[in-house]
Amino acid sequence: MSGVELDGLPPVDPALLEQARRGQLVRDVIAVRQLADKLADLEAAQRRNVQQLRTGGVTWATIGEAVGTTRQAAQQRFGASS
């Protein structure tokens, strides 16, 4: 069985390279899942903070500016009922 050469290193068994590639893909999938969980947590925290701001009388224009959008987009995103 011929191996794969990597930048002048001794040949590597292609089966080992495939196994390593699969392992990296599994780690990548886990990382994506962890990031999705963190993003969901951050979005929930942001929503709670916006509710607190609205309860405290902060305008949609100010909230929109804080999140980098317009008053109308902030109101649509976080709920006009606040």
SEBATI-374188 format. One record per residue: residue in one letter; x, y, z of N, C-alpha, C, O, CB in turn; residue number from 1. Coordinates in Angstrom, 2 decimals. Glycine has a CB too. Layout:
N
+---+---------+---------+---------+---------+---------+---------+---------+---------+---------+---------+---------+---------+---------+---------+---------+-----+
! r !     n.X !     n.Y !     n.Z !    ca.X !    ca.Y !    ca.Z !     c.X !     c.Y !     c.Z !     o.X !     o.Y !     o.Z !    cb.X !    cb.Y !    cb.Z !   k !
+---+---------+---------+---------+---------+---------+---------+---------+---------+---------+---------+---------+---------+---------+---------+---------+-----+
! A !       X !       Y !       Z !       X !       Y !       Z !       X !       Y !       Z !       X !       Y !       Z !       X !       Y !       Z ! NUM !
...
+---+---------+---------+---------+---------+---------+---------+---------+---------+---------+---------+---------+---------+---------+---------+---------+-----+
# end
This chain:
82
+---+---------+---------+---------+---------+---------+---------+---------+---------+---------+---------+---------+---------+---------+---------+---------+-----+
! r !     n.X !     n.Y !     n.Z !    ca.X !    ca.Y !    ca.Z !     c.X !     c.Y !     c.Z !     o.X !     o.Y !     o.Z !    cb.X !    cb.Y !    cb.Z !   k !
+---+---------+---------+---------+---------+---------+---------+---------+---------+---------+---------+---------+---------+---------+---------+---------+-----+
! M !    0.85 !   -1.17 !    0.00 !    0.00 !    0.00 !    0.00 !    0.90 !    1.23 !    0.00 !    1.82 !    1.34 !    0.81 !   -0.97 !    0.00 !    1.22 !   1 !
! S !    0.62 !    2.16 !   -0.90 !    1.43 !    3.37 !   -0.95 !    0.85 !    4.40 !    0.01 !   -0.36 !    4.46 !    0.22 !    1.50 !    3.94 !   -2.38 !   2 !
! G !    1.73 !    5.19 !    0.57 !    1.30 !    6.21 !    1.52 !    1.20 !    7.57 !    0.86 !    1.54 !    7.74 !   -0.31 !    2.25 !    6.28 !    2.69 !   3 !
! V !    0.73 !    8.51 !    1.61 !    0.61 !    9.89 !    1.14 !    1.73 !   10.69 !    1.78 !    1.95 !   10.62 !    2.99 !   -0.80 !   10.49 !    1.50 !   4 !
! E !    2.45 !   11.45 !    0.94 !    3.53 !   12.28 !    1.47 !    3.01 !   13.66 !    1.81 !    2.25 !   14.26 !    1.05 !    4.69 !   12.38 !    0.46 !   5 !
! L !    3.43 !   14.15 !    2.95 !    3.03 !   15.47 !    3.42 !    4.26 !   16.32 !    3.65 !    4.98 !   16.13 !    4.63 !    2.18 !   15.36 !    4.71 !   6 !
! D !    4.51 !   17.25 !    2.76 !    5.61 !   18.21 !    2.91 !    6.92 !   17.57 !    3.33 !    7.56 !   18.02 !    4.28 !    5.23 !   19.25 !    3.91 !   7 !
! G !    7.32 !   16.53 !    2.63 !    8.61 !   15.92 !    2.88 !    8.66 !   14.98 !    4.07 !    9.71 !   14.43 !    4.37 !    9.61 !   16.98 !    3.07 !   8 !
! L !    7.55 !   14.79 !    4.76 !    7.50 !   13.85 !    5.88 !    7.38 !   12.43 !    5.32 !    7.02 !   12.25 !    4.16 !    6.31 !   14.17 !    6.82 !   9 !
! P !    7.68 !   11.45 !    6.13 !    7.53 !   10.07 !    5.66 !    6.08 !    9.81 !    5.24 !    5.16 !   10.44 !    5.75 !    7.95 !    9.08 !    6.77 !  10 !
! P !    5.89 !    8.89 !    4.30 !    4.53 !    8.59 !    3.83 !    3.60 !    8.20 !    4.98 !    4.01 !    7.54 !    5.94 !    4.56 !    7.48 !    2.78 !  11 !
! V !    2.34 !    8.62 !    4.86 !    1.33 !    8.33 !    5.87 !    0.27 !    7.45 !    5.23 !   -0.14 !    7.67 !    4.09 !    0.71 !    9.64 !    6.44 !  12 !
! D !   -0.16 !    6.48 !    5.97 !   -1.21 !    5.56 !    5.51 !   -2.48 !    6.36 !    5.21 !   -2.96 !    7.07 !    6.09 !   -1.48 !    4.45 !    6.56 !  13 !
! P !   -3.03 !    6.26 !    4.00 !   -4.25 !    7.01 !    3.67 !   -5.40 !    6.71 !    4.62 !   -6.23 !    7.58 !    4.88 !   -4.67 !    6.69 !    2.25 !  14 !
! A !   -5.48 !    5.50 !    5.15 !   -6.55 !    5.16 !    6.09 !   -6.41 !    5.99 !    7.37 !   -7.41 !    6.41 !    7.95 !   -6.52 !    3.65 !    6.43 !  15 !
! L !   -5.16 !    6.23 !    7.81 !   -4.95 !    7.06 !    8.99 !   -5.34 !    8.50 !    8.71 !   -5.91 !    9.18 !    9.57 !   -3.48 !    6.99 !    9.45 !  16 !
! L !   -5.04 !    8.98 !    7.51 !   -5.43 !   10.35 !    7.15 !   -6.95 !   10.49 !    7.13 !   -7.50 !   11.50 !    7.59 !   -4.85 !   10.73 !    5.77 !  17 !
! E !   -7.63 !    9.48 !    6.60 !   -9.09 !    9.52 !    6.56 !   -9.66 !    9.49 !    7.98 !  -10.63 !   10.20 !    8.27 !   -9.64 !    8.34 !    5.74 !  18 !
! Q !   -9.09 !    8.69 !    8.83 !   -9.54 !    8.62 !   10.22 !   -9.34 !    9.97 !   10.91 !  -10.22 !   10.43 !   11.65 !   -8.78 !    7.50 !   10.98 !  19 !
! A !   -8.21 !   10.60 !   10.66 !   -7.95 !   11.92 !   11.25 !   -8.92 !   12.95 !   10.71 !   -9.40 !   13.81 !   11.45 !   -6.49 !   12.35 !   10.98 !  20 !
! R !   -9.21 !   12.88 !    9.41 !  -10.15 !   13.82 !    8.80 !  -11.53 !   13.65 !    9.42 !  -12.20 !   14.64 !    9.73 !  -10.21 !   13.62 !    7.28 !  21 !
! R !  -11.97 !   12.43 !    9.61 !  -13.27 !   12.18 !   10.23 !  -13.30 !   12.70 !   11.66 !  -14.29 !   13.28 !   12.10 !  -13.60 !   10.68 !   10.22 !  22 !
! G !  -12.21 !   12.49 !   12.38 !  -12.13 !   13.00 !   13.75 !  -12.23 !   14.51 !   13.78 !  -12.90 !   15.07 !   14.66 !  -10.82 !   12.56 !   14.41 !  23 !
! Q !  -11.58 !   15.18 !   12.84 !  -11.67 !   16.65 !   12.78 !  -13.09 !   17.07 !   12.45 !  -13.59 !   18.05 !   13.01 !  -10.68 !   17.21 !   11.72 !  24 !
! L !  -13.74 !   16.36 !   11.55 !  -15.12 !   16.70 !   11.20 !  -16.05 !   16.55 !   12.41 !  -16.94 !   17.37 !   12.62 !  -15.62 !   15.81 !   10.05 !  25 !
! V !  -15.84 !   15.51 !   13.20 !  -16.64 !   15.33 !   14.40 !  -16.41 !   16.49 !   15.36 !  -17.36 !   17.02 !   15.93 !  -16.31 !   13.98 !   15.09 !  26 !
! R !  -15.15 !   16.89 !   15.54 !  -14.83 !   18.03 !   16.41 !  -15.48 !   19.31 !   15.87 !  -15.98 !   20.14 !   16.64 !  -13.29 !   18.22 !   16.53 !  27 !
! D !  -15.48 !   19.46 !   14.55 !  -16.10 !   20.65 !   13.94 !  -17.61 !   20.66 !   14.17 !  -18.18 !   21.71 !   14.47 !  -15.81 !   20.69 !   12.44 !  28 !
! V !  -18.26 !   19.52 !   14.04 !  -19.70 !   19.43 !   14.29 !  -20.00 !   19.77 !   15.74 !  -20.95 !   20.50 !   16.02 !  -20.23 !   18.03 !   13.94 !  29 !
! I !  -19.22 !   19.25 !   16.65 !  -19.41 !   19.55 !   18.08 !  -19.23 !   21.05 !   18.33 !  -20.00 !   21.65 !   19.07 !  -18.41 !   18.73 !   18.95 !  30 !
! A !  -18.22 !   21.64 !   17.71 !  -17.97 !   23.08 !   17.89 !  -19.14 !   23.90 !   17.36 !  -19.53 !   24.89 !   17.98 !  -16.67 !   23.49 !   17.18 !  31 !
! V !  -19.69 !   23.51 !   16.23 !  -20.84 !   24.23 !   15.67 !  -22.03 !   24.13 !   16.62 !  -22.74 !   25.12 !   16.82 !  -21.21 !   23.68 !   14.27 !  32 !
! R !  -22.26 !   22.95 !   17.18 !  -23.36 !   22.77 !   18.13 !  -23.17 !   23.64 !   19.38 !  -24.11 !   24.25 !   19.87 !  -23.49 !   21.29 !   18.53 !  33 !
! Q !  -21.93 !   23.68 !   19.88 !  -21.64 !   24.49 !   21.06 !  -21.85 !   25.97 !   20.77 !  -22.38 !   26.71 !   21.60 !  -20.21 !   24.25 !   21.54 !  34 !
! L !  -21.44 !   26.41 !   19.58 !  -21.65 !   27.80 !   19.20 !  -23.13 !   28.12 !   19.06 !  -23.57 !   29.20 !   19.45 !  -20.92 !   28.11 !   17.90 !  35 !
! A !  -23.90 !   27.20 !   18.50 !  -25.34 !   27.41 !   18.37 !  -25.99 !   27.55 !   19.75 !  -26.86 !   28.40 !   19.94 !  -25.99 !   26.24 !   17.60 !  36 !
! D !  -25.56 !   26.72 !   20.70 !  -26.09 !   26.82 !   22.06 !  -25.74 !   28.16 !   22.70 !  -26.58 !   28.79 !   23.33 !  -25.54 !   25.67 !   22.93 !  37 !
! K !  -24.49 !   28.59 !   22.52 !  -24.07 !   29.88 !   23.08 !  -24.83 !   31.03 !   22.44 !  -25.23 !   31.97 !   23.12 !  -22.55 !   30.08 !   22.88 !  38 !
! L !  -25.04 !   30.94 !   21.12 !  -25.78 !   31.98 !   20.42 !  -27.21 !   32.06 !   20.95 !  -27.73 !   33.16 !   21.16 !  -25.78 !   31.71 !   18.91 !  39 !
! A !  -27.84 !   30.93 !   21.15 !  -29.21 !   30.91 !   21.69 !  -29.24 !   31.55 !   23.08 !  -30.16 !   32.31 !   23.40 !  -29.75 !   29.46 !   21.75 !  40 !
! D !  -28.24 !   31.24 !   23.90 !  -28.16 !   31.84 !   25.24 !  -27.99 !   33.36 !   25.15 !  -28.62 !   34.11 !   25.89 !  -27.00 !   31.22 !   26.03 !  41 !
! L !  -27.13 !   33.80 !   24.25 !  -26.90 !   35.24 !   24.08 !  -28.14 !   35.96 !   23.57 !  -28.45 !   37.06 !   24.02 !  -25.73 !   35.48 !   23.13 !  42 !
! E !  -28.84 !   35.34 !   22.64 !  -30.06 !   35.94 !   22.11 !  -31.13 !   36.04 !   23.20 !  -31.85 !   37.04 !   23.27 !  -30.59 !   35.14 !   20.92 !  43 !
! A !  -31.24 !   35.02 !   24.03 !  -32.21 !   35.05 !   25.13 !  -31.84 !   36.16 !   26.13 !  -32.71 !   36.88 !   26.62 !  -32.26 !   33.68 !   25.85 !  44 !
! A !  -30.56 !   36.29 !   26.42 !  -30.11 !   37.35 !   27.34 !  -30.38 !   38.73 !   26.75 !  -30.80 !   39.65 !   27.45 !  -28.61 !   37.20 !   27.66 !  45 !
! Q !  -30.14 !   38.87 !   25.45 !  -30.40 !   40.14 !   24.79 !  -31.89 !   40.50 !   24.85 !  -32.26 !   41.65 !   25.11 !  -29.91 !   40.10 !   23.33 !  46 !
! R !  -32.72 !   39.51 !   24.61 !  -34.18 !   39.72 !   24.65 !  -34.61 !   40.15 !   26.06 !  -35.43 !   41.06 !   26.21 !  -34.93 !   38.42 !   24.23 !  47 !
! R !  -34.06 !   39.49 !   27.08 !  -34.38 !   39.88 !   28.47 !  -33.93 !   41.31 !   28.75 !  -34.65 !   42.09 !   29.37 !  -33.72 !   38.90 !   29.47 !  48 !
! N !  -32.74 !   41.66 !   28.29 !  -32.22 !   43.00 !   28.53 !  -33.07 !   44.05 !   27.82 !  -33.33 !   45.12 !   28.37 !  -30.77 !   43.10 !   28.06 !  49 !
! V !  -33.49 !   43.74 !   26.61 !  -34.35 !   44.69 !   25.89 !  -35.66 !   44.87 !   26.65 !  -36.16 !   45.99 !   26.77 !  -34.62 !   44.19 !   24.45 !  50 !
! Q !  -36.22 !   43.79 !   27.16 !  -37.46 !   43.90 !   27.95 !  -37.24 !   44.78 !   29.17 !  -38.10 !   45.59 !   29.52 !  -37.94 !   42.50 !   28.39 !  51 !
! Q !  -36.10 !   44.63 !   29.82 !  -35.79 !   45.47 !   30.99 !  -35.65 !   46.94 !   30.58 !  -36.13 !   47.83 !   31.28 !  -34.48 !   44.98 !   31.68 !  52 !
! L !  -35.01 !   47.16 !   29.46 !  -34.86 !   48.54 !   28.98 !  -36.21 !   49.16 !   28.68 !  -36.47 !   50.31 !   29.05 !  -33.98 !   48.58 !   27.72 !  53 !
! R !  -37.08 !   48.40 !   28.02 !  -38.41 !   48.92 !   27.69 !  -39.20 !   49.19 !   28.96 !  -39.88 !   50.21 !   29.07 !  -39.17 !   47.93 !   26.79 !  54 !
! T !  -39.10 !   48.29 !   29.94 !  -39.78 !   48.49 !   31.22 !  -39.28 !   49.76 !   31.88 !  -40.03 !   50.46 !   32.55 !  -39.58 !   47.27 !   32.15 !  55 !
! G !  -38.00 !   50.04 !   31.70 !  -37.41 !   51.25 !   32.27 !  -37.65 !   52.50 !   31.46 !  -37.17 !   53.58 !   31.82 !  -35.95 !   51.05 !   32.42 !  56 !
! G !  -38.39 !   52.38 !   30.36 !  -38.75 !   53.56 !   29.58 !  -37.81 !   53.92 !   28.45 !  -37.94 !   54.98 !   27.85 !  -38.84 !   54.71 !   30.47 !  57 !
! V !  -36.86 !   53.06 !   28.14 !  -35.93 !   53.34 !   27.04 !  -36.67 !   53.19 !   25.72 !  -37.44 !   52.24 !   25.53 !  -34.69 !   52.38 !   27.10 !  58 !
! T !  -36.43 !   54.11 !   24.80 !  -37.16 !   54.12 !   23.53 !  -36.63 !   53.06 !   22.57 !  -35.50 !   52.59 !   22.68 !  -37.07 !   55.51 !   22.88 !  59 !
! W !  -37.50 !   52.70 !   21.62 !  -37.09 !   51.77 !   20.57 !  -35.96 !   52.36 !   19.73 !  -35.10 !   51.62 !   19.25 !  -38.29 !   51.41 !   19.67 !  60 !
! A !  -35.95 !   53.66 !   19.56 !  -34.87 !   54.29 !   18.79 !  -33.52 !   54.07 !   19.47 !  -32.54 !   53.76 !   18.80 !  -35.14 !   55.80 !   18.62 !  61 !
! T !  -33.48 !   54.22 !   20.78 !  -32.24 !   54.01 !   21.52 !  -31.83 !   52.54 !   21.47 !  -30.65 !   52.23 !   21.29 !  -32.40 !   54.47 !   22.99 !  62 !
! I !  -32.79 !   51.65 !   21.63 !  -32.49 !   50.22 !   21.57 !  -32.01 !   49.86 !   20.16 !  -31.03 !   49.12 !   20.01 !  -33.73 !   49.37 !   21.95 !  63 !
! G !  -32.67 !   50.37 !   19.15 !  -32.25 !   50.12 !   17.77 !  -30.83 !   50.56 !   17.54 !  -30.04 !   49.84 !   16.92 !  -33.17 !   50.82 !   16.81 !  64 !
! E !  -30.50 !   51.74 !   18.02 !  -29.13 !   52.25 !   17.87 !  -28.14 !   51.34 !   18.59 !  -27.05 !   51.08 !   18.08 !  -29.03 !   53.69 !   18.41 !  65 !
! A !  -28.52 !   50.85 !   19.76 !  -27.63 !   49.99 !   20.55 !  -27.34 !   48.67 !   19.85 !  -26.24 !   48.12 !   19.99 !  -28.24 !   49.72 !   21.91 !  66 !
! V !  -28.31 !   48.15 !   19.10 !  -28.10 !   46.87 !   18.42 !  -27.75 !   47.05 !   16.95 !  -27.67 !   46.08 !   16.20 !  -29.35 !   46.00 !   18.54 !  67 !
! G !  -27.54 !   48.29 !   16.54 !  -27.09 !   48.56 !   15.18 !  -28.16 !   48.45 !   14.12 !  -27.91 !   48.00 !   13.00 !  -26.00 !   47.63 !   14.84 !  68 !
! T !  -29.37 !   48.87 !   14.48 !  -30.48 !   48.80 !   13.52 !  -31.39 !   50.00 !   13.72 !  -31.08 !   50.89 !   14.52 !  -31.27 !   47.47 !   13.67 !  69 !
! T !  -32.49 !   50.02 !   13.03 !  -33.44 !   51.13 !   13.16 !  -34.41 !   50.86 !   14.31 !  -34.50 !   49.75 !   14.83 !  -34.21 !   51.34 !   11.86 !  70 !
! R !  -35.12 !   51.90 !   14.68 !  -36.17 !   51.79 !   15.70 !  -37.20 !   50.75 !   15.28 !  -37.59 !   49.89 !   16.08 !  -36.84 !   53.15 !   15.94 !  71 !
! Q !  -37.63 !   50.84 !   14.04 !  -38.67 !   49.93 !   13.56 !  -38.19 !   48.48 !   13.55 !  -38.93 !   47.58 !   13.95 !  -39.13 !   50.35 !   12.16 !  72 !
! A !  -36.96 !   48.25 !   13.09 !  -36.42 !   46.89 !   13.05 !  -36.27 !   46.33 !   14.46 !  -36.56 !   45.16 !   14.69 !  -35.07 !   46.86 !   12.32 !  73 !
! A !  -35.82 !   47.15 !   15.40 !  -35.69 !   46.70 !   16.79 !  -37.05 !   46.34 !   17.37 !  -37.20 !   45.33 !   18.06 !  -35.02 !   47.77 !   17.64 !  74 !
! Q !  -38.04 !   47.17 !   17.08 !  -39.38 !   46.93 !   17.59 !  -39.95 !   45.65 !   17.00 !  -40.59 !   44.87 !   17.70 !  -40.29 !   48.12 !   17.28 !  75 !
! Q !  -39.73 !   45.43 !   15.72 !  -40.22 !   44.19 !   15.08 !  -39.49 !   42.97 !   15.62 !  -40.10 !   41.92 !   15.84 !  -40.04 !   44.28 !   13.56 !  76 !
! R !  -38.18 !   43.11 !   15.83 !  -37.37 !   41.98 !   16.28 !  -37.68 !   41.58 !   17.72 !  -37.81 !   40.40 !   18.03 !  -35.90 !   42.30 !   16.15 !  77 !
! F !  -37.80 !   42.57 !   18.59 !  -37.93 !   42.29 !   20.02 !  -39.36 !   42.39 !   20.54 !  -39.61 !   42.11 !   21.71 !  -37.06 !   43.23 !   20.80 !  78 !
! G !  -40.28 !   42.79 !   19.70 !  -41.68 !   42.77 !   20.11 !  -42.25 !   44.12 !   20.45 !  -41.81 !   44.78 !   21.39 !  -41.84 !   41.90 !   21.27 !  79 !
! A !  -43.22 !   44.52 !   19.68 !  -43.87 !   45.82 !   19.86 !  -44.71 !   45.88 !   21.13 !  -45.09 !   46.96 !   21.57 !  -44.74 !   46.15 !   18.67 !  80 !
! S !  -45.00 !   44.72 !   21.71 !  -45.86 !   44.72 !   22.91 !  -45.12 !   45.15 !   24.17 !  -45.73 !   45.37 !   25.21 !  -46.44 !   43.34 !   23.13 !  81 !
! S !  -43.79 !   45.26 !   24.06 !  -43.01 !   45.68 !   25.26 !  -43.20 !   47.14 !   25.55 !  -42.63 !   47.65 !   26.51 !  -41.53 !   45.40 !   25.07 !  82 !
+---+---------+---------+---------+---------+---------+---------+---------+---------+---------+---------+---------+---------+---------+---------+---------+-----+
# end
